[in-house]
Amino acid sequence: MLHSQRGGESFVLIDLGCGDGSSYDSFCELGNNLHWVGLDISDSPEVRLRNRRDAQFCTYDGRHIPLASCSVDMVYSHQVFEHVRHPQEVLLETHRILKEGGCLVGSTSHLEPFHSRSYWNYTPFGFCALLQAAGFRDITVRPGIDGPTLIFRRLLAYVRCAKALDGFFERESPLNLMIEGLGRLCGASVPRINSVKLIFCGQFVFTAKK
């Protein structure tokens, strides 16, 4: 299943919780040796939006990933684990399918209590504990968009203006910029500045290795 049709060894990337498969376009720009596979449950609001036929998709039961052990180079998961009913089992499965030295990269919610079919809102400490229990190492957590900006964006969605703040998913959001500026002014270290940002973050980014 996980073999490139382009010749040569492929870099296998699984998009865990791929939804409509939109990440395929971005990842395919990285090179022809990338083999992208979208993985998701059989039914969700996001999966129902999927209509593309130019990528490979795989369905799982929300617990057991139907891929061979040590067969994947990277697992990418963008804003998904808050929707995963059994996160510890899925993290154990993610660890199993990764090759030695493979990476799990993604983001999850900290201050989004009600959106789509969300079960959890993680603290950075709590999510790191789940990663460690699944066997991951070299875990890094960084702040994403700040909570107040994320909440304000949700309010703007009711008047169909949320896109005005979408850029803050890719660059520093207002409160993060304020914390950064005050931290530098006070001579705080980068880890200290980031720890303060994590206190107020609405989402955070994580990386972990097998």
C-alpha positions as CSV (number, residue, x, y, z in Angstrom):
1,M,0.0,0.0,0.0
2,L,2.7,2.5,1.0
3,H,4.9,2.3,-2.1
4,S,5.7,5.2,-4.4
5,Q,4.7,4.9,-8.1
6,R,7.4,7.4,-9.1
7,G,10.4,5.2,-8.7
8,G,12.9,5.2,-5.9
9,E,12.3,5.3,-2.2
10,S,9.4,7.4,-1.1
11,F,9.0,9.5,2.0
12,V,5.7,8.3,3.5
13,L,3.6,11.0,5.3
14,I,0.2,10.2,6.9
15,D,-2.2,13.1,7.5
16,L,-4.0,11.8,10.6
17,G,-7.5,13.3,10.6
18,C,-7.2,14.5,7.0
19,G,-10.8,15.6,6.7
20,D,-11.4,16.8,3.1
21,G,-7.7,16.1,2.2
22,S,-6.8,19.8,1.6
23,S,-3.2,19.3,3.0
24,Y,-2.4,17.1,0.0
25,D,-1.9,20.2,-2.2
26,S,0.6,21.8,0.2
27,F,2.6,18.7,0.9
28,C,2.9,17.7,-2.8
29,E,4.8,20.9,-3.4
30,L,7.7,19.5,-1.4
31,G,8.8,17.0,-4.0
32,N,7.9,14.0,-6.1
33,N,9.3,11.4,-3.7
34,L,6.6,12.3,-1.1
35,H,3.9,9.7,-0.7
36,W,0.9,11.3,1.1
37,V,-1.9,9.2,2.6
38,G,-5.0,10.8,4.2
39,L,-6.3,8.9,7.2
40,D,-9.6,9.5,8.9
41,I,-12.7,7.9,10.4
42,S,-15.5,7.0,8.0
43,D,-17.9,9.8,8.9
44,S,-17.4,13.4,10.2
45,P,-18.5,16.9,9.1
46,E,-15.0,17.3,7.6
47,V,-14.9,14.0,5.8
48,R,-18.3,14.7,4.2
49,L,-16.7,17.7,2.5
50,R,-14.2,15.4,0.7
51,N,-14.7,15.2,-3.1
52,R,-11.2,14.8,-4.4
53,R,-10.1,11.7,-6.3
54,D,-6.4,12.6,-6.9
55,A,-5.1,11.4,-3.5
56,Q,-4.9,8.2,-1.5
57,F,-7.2,7.9,1.5
58,C,-7.5,5.3,4.2
59,T,-10.3,4.8,6.8
60,Y,-9.8,3.7,10.4
61,D,-12.1,3.0,13.3
62,G,-10.7,5.8,15.5
63,R,-8.5,3.4,17.5
64,H,-6.6,1.0,15.3
65,I,-4.6,2.3,12.3
66,P,-4.6,-0.3,9.4
67,L,-0.9,0.2,8.5
68,A,2.1,-1.9,9.0
69,S,4.5,-1.2,12.0
70,C,7.5,0.9,11.2
71,S,6.2,1.9,7.7
72,V,5.7,5.6,8.0
73,D,8.3,8.5,8.0
74,M,6.0,11.2,9.4
75,V,2.6,11.6,10.8
76,Y,1.0,15.0,10.5
77,S,-2.1,16.0,12.5
78,H,-3.5,19.5,12.3
79,Q,-6.1,20.4,14.9
80,V,-7.3,16.8,15.2
81,F,-6.6,15.3,18.6
82,E,-9.3,17.4,20.4
83,H,-11.7,15.4,18.2
84,V,-10.2,12.0,18.9
85,R,-12.3,9.9,21.2
86,H,-9.5,7.6,22.3
87,P,-6.3,9.7,22.1
88,Q,-4.0,7.4,24.1
89,E,-4.8,4.4,21.8
90,V,-4.3,6.5,18.7
91,L,-1.0,7.9,19.9
92,L,0.2,4.3,20.7
93,E,-0.8,3.3,17.1
94,T,0.9,6.4,15.7
95,H,4.1,5.4,17.5
96,R,3.8,1.9,16.2
97,I,3.5,2.8,12.5
98,L,6.3,5.3,12.6
99,K,9.8,4.2,11.6
100,E,12.6,4.5,14.2
101,G,13.4,8.2,14.3
102,G,10.1,9.1,12.6
103,C,8.2,12.2,13.7
104,L,4.7,13.2,14.8
105,V,4.0,16.8,14.0
106,G,0.9,18.7,14.5
107,S,-1.3,21.1,16.6
108,T,-4.3,20.9,18.9
109,S,-6.7,23.1,20.8
110,H,-6.3,24.6,24.3
111,L,-9.1,27.1,24.4
112,E,-11.8,25.9,21.9
113,P,-14.4,24.3,24.1
114,F,-17.1,23.8,21.5
115,H,-16.4,23.3,17.8
116,S,-17.3,20.4,15.5
117,R,-17.2,17.1,17.3
118,S,-14.6,18.1,19.9
119,Y,-14.1,15.9,23.0
120,W,-11.1,17.5,24.7
121,N,-9.1,20.7,25.2
122,Y,-5.5,19.9,26.1
123,T,-3.1,21.7,28.2
124,P,0.5,21.5,26.9
125,F,1.6,19.6,30.0
126,G,-1.3,17.1,29.6
127,F,-0.6,16.4,26.0
128,C,3.1,15.9,26.6
129,A,2.2,13.4,29.2
130,L,0.1,11.5,26.6
131,L,3.0,11.6,24.2
132,Q,5.4,10.3,26.7
133,A,3.1,7.5,27.8
134,A,2.9,6.4,24.1
135,G,6.7,6.1,23.9
136,F,7.6,9.4,22.2
137,R,10.8,11.3,22.9
138,D,12.3,14.7,22.1
139,I,8.9,16.3,22.6
140,T,8.6,20.0,21.9
141,V,5.6,22.2,22.4
142,R,5.3,25.8,21.1
143,P,2.4,28.3,21.3
144,G,0.1,28.9,18.4
145,I,-2.5,31.6,18.0
146,D,-3.3,33.3,21.3
147,G,-6.6,32.6,23.0
148,P,-8.2,36.1,22.9
149,T,-7.6,36.4,19.1
150,L,-8.9,32.9,18.5
151,I,-12.1,33.7,20.5
152,F,-12.6,37.0,18.7
153,R,-12.2,35.2,15.4
154,R,-15.0,32.8,16.4
155,L,-17.2,35.8,17.2
156,L,-16.4,37.3,13.8
157,A,-17.5,34.0,12.2
158,Y,-21.1,34.8,13.1
159,V,-21.0,37.9,10.9
160,R,-18.9,36.0,8.3
161,C,-15.7,38.1,8.9
162,A,-13.5,35.4,10.5
163,K,-11.1,35.4,7.5
164,A,-9.9,38.8,8.6
165,L,-7.9,37.1,11.3
166,D,-6.9,33.9,9.5
167,G,-3.4,35.3,8.9
168,F,-2.6,34.9,12.6
169,F,-2.6,31.1,12.2
170,E,0.7,31.6,10.2
171,R,2.2,34.6,11.9
172,E,2.4,35.9,15.5
173,S,-1.0,36.9,16.8
174,P,-1.5,40.2,18.7
175,L,-1.2,39.0,22.3
176,N,1.8,36.9,21.4
177,L,3.4,39.9,19.9
178,M,2.8,41.9,23.0
179,I,4.2,39.1,25.2
180,E,7.2,38.9,22.9
181,G,7.9,42.6,23.1
182,L,7.5,42.9,26.9
183,G,9.6,39.8,27.4
184,R,12.5,41.2,25.3
185,L,12.2,44.5,27.0
186,C,12.5,42.8,30.4
187,G,15.4,40.6,29.2
188,A,13.5,37.4,29.5
189,S,14.8,34.3,27.8
190,V,13.1,32.7,24.8
191,P,11.9,29.7,26.8
192,R,10.5,32.0,29.4
193,I,8.7,34.1,26.7
194,N,7.3,31.0,25.1
195,S,6.1,29.6,28.4
196,V,4.1,32.8,29.0
197,K,2.6,32.6,25.5
198,L,1.6,29.0,26.3
199,I,-0.4,30.2,29.3
200,F,-2.6,32.3,27.0
201,C,-2.5,30.2,23.8
202,G,-5.7,29.1,22.1
203,Q,-3.8,26.4,20.1
204,F,-0.4,24.9,20.4
205,V,2.0,23.1,18.1
206,F,3.9,19.9,19.0
207,T,6.6,17.7,17.6
208,A,7.7,14.3,18.9
209,K,10.1,11.5,17.7
210,K,9.9,7.8,18.0
